[in-house]
Amino acid sequence: MAGAAGTESTARANREAFKRRRIVPRMLRDVALRDLGVANYFTDPAFQRAVDAGMDGVVVSSHGGRQVDGAVGSLDALPGVAAAVGDRITVLFDSGIRTGADVIKALALGAKAVMLGRPYAYGLGLAGESGVRHVIRCLLAELEISMALAGVTCPAYPPRPDIAASA
């Protein structure tokens, strides 16, 4: 029973810290000189707070959540995020983008753009700037092939949602 009480007090402390942190986006918006977005938002109230605080965008990302058993996958959360914020703010996707097919899936599920993390870092580690250039060239080539195979002519136009299931 002692463990349960400790868990409750930890949960209560986390809730209080989260409530205090709510004002941070508004404060940042007031002093920001550039577009401002927030990351890791998977729940409706969180998206709404981002919109209400005047954020320019949200980044759907697990940021290590893949290590939590049973956690909602970022790709699974993406359609809900896109539907919740609509066109009010920009939705970026940053989780597991490795290929052109991954880009098509994220766009089909509502992202306006994707972010490239690990492959970029691998290219940088392997060959510096030229490694990063190579990674980006390969990703763009795969994207072009994936678009052609899916019948998508331009990544700026949202592809059909059924493509996400087959890409």
Disulfide bonds with the S-S distance in Angstrom:
none
